[in-house]
Amino acid sequence: MRDKSLYGIVDQEFQNGSIDRALWTKALADSDGQEDRTRARYIRLRVNELKTERAQERYQVRKQEKTREKQERPARRAVDATFWIGHISLLFAAFQPDVLHQNVVAGLTVTGVIALLSYYLAIGIFAS
């Protein structure tokens, strides 16, 4: 029951005497000047107002998060692209004939294996 905390806020406002005069006047008009009905109407109006404020705050937070994600997305894509381009390039190079050493083990050249290990160490794939 999330509304419970909102009613507590309105009660606290009553105790502190910090009533929204414009909203009180609206409640008074809606209740045809009856004081007990005015207080009940004010409470309902104020709780609805607080709900709206909270919804707007949540909307703003989500909007800021989406904006931040949009701004971070190109940087993430660049890192991902760099990773995959480097990875594919090294794999391609690893399976090319090793002209210097002429040592081929299961299709991988010594130079290619060294390049792959160096690359994996550089990106931290073997980090514990």
C-alpha positions in Angstrom: 0.0 0.0 0.0 2.1 2.8 -1.3 -0.6 5.4 -0.8 -0.2 5.0 3.0 3.0 7.0 3.0 1.4 9.7 0.9 -1.5 10.0 3.5 1.2 10.3 6.2 2.8 13.1 4.3 -0.5 15.0 4.0 -1.1 14.4 7.8 2.3 15.8 8.6 1.5 18.8 6.4 -1.7 19.4 8.5 0.3 19.1 11.7 2.9 21.6 10.5 0.3 23.9 9.2 1.8 23.9 5.7 -1.5 23.5 3.8 -1.7 24.4 0.1 -4.2 27.3 0.3 -5.2 27.2 -3.3 -5.9 23.4 -3.0 -7.8 24.0 0.2 -9.9 26.6 -1.5 -10.7 24.1 -4.3 -11.6 21.5 -1.7 -13.8 24.0 0.0 -15.6 24.9 -3.2 -16.0 21.2 -4.1 -17.6 20.4 -0.7 -20.0 23.3 -0.7 -18.4 24.9 2.3 -18.8 22.0 4.7 -15.7 21.9 6.8 -15.5 18.2 7.5 -16.1 17.4 3.9 -13.5 20.0 2.9 -10.7 18.3 4.9 -11.5 14.9 3.4 -11.6 16.4 -0.1 -8.4 18.3 0.5 -6.7 15.1 1.6 -7.8 13.2 -1.6 -6.7 16.1 -3.8 -3.3 16.5 -2.1 -2.6 12.7 -2.2 -3.5 12.7 -6.0 -1.2 15.7 -6.4 1.7 13.9 -4.6 1.1 10.8 -6.8 1.4 13.0 -9.9 4.6 14.6 -8.6 6.1 11.2 -7.9 5.1 9.9 -11.3 6.7 13.0 -13.0 9.9 12.4 -10.9 10.0 8.8 -12.0 9.4 9.8 -15.6 12.3 12.4 -15.4 14.6 9.8 -13.9 13.8 7.3 -16.7 14.2 10.0 -19.3 17.7 10.9 -17.9 18.7 7.2 -17.8 17.6 6.8 -21.4 19.6 9.9 -22.4 22.6 8.6 -20.6 22.3 5.2 -22.3 22.0 6.9 -25.7 25.2 8.9 -25.0 27.1 5.9 -23.8 25.9 3.6 -26.6 28.4 4.9 -29.3 31.3 4.5 -26.9 30.2 1.0 -26.0 29.8 0.2 -29.7 33.2 1.5 -30.5 34.7 -0.7 -27.8 32.8 -3.7 -29.0 33.7 -3.1 -32.6 37.4 -2.7 -31.7 37.3 -6.0 -29.8 35.7 -7.9 -32.6 37.8 -6.4 -35.3 41.0 -7.1 -33.4 39.8 -10.6 -32.5 38.8 -11.5 -36.1 41.9 -9.9 -37.6 44.2 -11.9 -35.2 42.3 -15.1 -35.9 42.6 -14.5 -39.6 46.3 -13.8 -39.2 46.8 -16.9 -37.0 45.6 -19.2 -39.7 47.8 -17.7 -42.5 50.9 -19.6 -43.5 53.9 -18.8 -41.4 56.5 -17.9 -44.0 59.3 -17.3 -41.5 59.1 -20.5 -39.5 57.1 -22.8 -41.7 55.8 -24.4 -38.4 52.1 -25.2 -38.6 50.4 -27.0 -35.8 46.7 -27.9 -36.5 46.4 -25.0 -38.9 47.7 -22.4 -36.5 51.1 -20.8 -37.1 53.5 -20.1 -34.3 53.4 -16.4 -35.1 49.6 -16.6 -35.0 49.5 -18.4 -31.7 51.8 -15.8 -30.2 49.6 -13.0 -31.6 46.5 -14.5 -30.2 48.0 -15.1 -26.8 49.3 -11.5 -26.8 45.9 -10.2 -27.8 44.0 -12.2 -25.2 46.4 -11.1 -22.5 46.0 -7.5 -23.5 42.2 -7.6 -23.3 42.4 -9.5 -20.0 40.7 -12.7 -21.1 43.1 -14.8 -19.0 42.8 -12.5 -15.9 41.6 -14.2 -12.8 
